[in-house]
Amino acid sequence: MINDYLLLSITLFTIGLIGFLIRRDLIVMLMCLEIMFNAVNIAFASFSYYSGNYTGQIFVLFSIAVAASEAAVGLAIVLALVRSTGINHSDGIKNLRG
Amino acid sequence: MNNSPVEQVFLTYFYISLTVLSIAVISSRNIIHSAFFLLILLLHVAAVFLMLNAEFLMVIQIIVYVGGVLALFVFAIMVMNIKEELRHRRFVKFAGAGLLTGLLFFAVFYSVVKNSRYDFVTPITSDTVSFGRLLFSYYLLPFEILSLVLLVAMVAGIIIAKKYPREEK
């Protein structure tokens, strides 16, 4: 039934959310974003399966493309931050204008 | 309608393994171990897509996530050359508040999802032909806009991560 897949989806989303909130390393925070994207994709695909049309799968395709561009830009920002200040932890960033 | 026994076995396996793998991603001390656990997690999610009759998404998941995004993560870890991960602490100071927020979120969504029903007619069959027809007819404009988004993200990534010459004071 669909609630099994939705339970899987919200469990993954919650673990990704908790990881995003409590980890210090910026790269692991981006990995938690990827976990949350995957949880939402499972929910989309299960709604698509149980409702019988393909629109949910197309939204998963769009979501994967947006996640790829998000990872590229996010890692570039982290790389620029590490290069300019040497900080790679989220609680070490203290000034906005580096 | 209930699950068939085979589907139930696979669902239980994927539930347990995805939970364990995601907890391993957020709690492992070494970043490269997190990346490898994320690799196995993404492959398991691809298998869940296959259970949902979405075999095109399975292929896209393996190509884009495992081949693209994860390679980007490993490359970024290599470029940043992070070594001192073994001694310092992993979590922020207010980790308990984050954990509580996450558990509250889970409780609210679980109370919604627990009794959800969907009275479907027929589940979709795995049919990449009609998927592609829908993508290239009705969703053609979002698809083209998406190519623009990817181009802008690529240019932005290159410009942000570029090494500028150091300014003279």
Interface residues (C-beta under 8 A of the other chain):
Chain A: M1 I2 N3 D4 Y5 L6 L7 L8 I10 T11 L12 F13 T14 I15 G16 L17 I18 G19 L21 I22 R23 R24 D25 I27 V28 L30 M31 C32 E34 I35 N38 N41 I42 A45 S46 F47 S48 Y49 Y50 S51 G52 N53 Y54 T55 Q57 I58 V60 L61 F62 I64 A65 V66 A67 A68 S69 E70 A71 A72 V73 L75 A76 I77 V78 L79 A80 V82 R83 N88 S90 D91
Chain B: M1 N2 N3 L11 F14 Y15 L18 T19 S22 I23 V25 I26 I31 S34 A35 L38 L41 L42 V45 V48 F49 L52 N53 A54 F56 L57 I60 Q61 V64 Y65 G68 V69 L72 F73 A76 I77 V79 M80 I82 E85 R89 R90 F91 V92 K93 A95 A97 G98 L99 T101 G102 L103 F105 F106 F109 Y110 V113 K114 N115 S116 R117 Y118 F120 V121 T122 P123 I124 S130 F131 L134 L135 Y139 P142 L146 V149 L150 V152 A153 M154 A156 G157 I158 I160 A161 K163
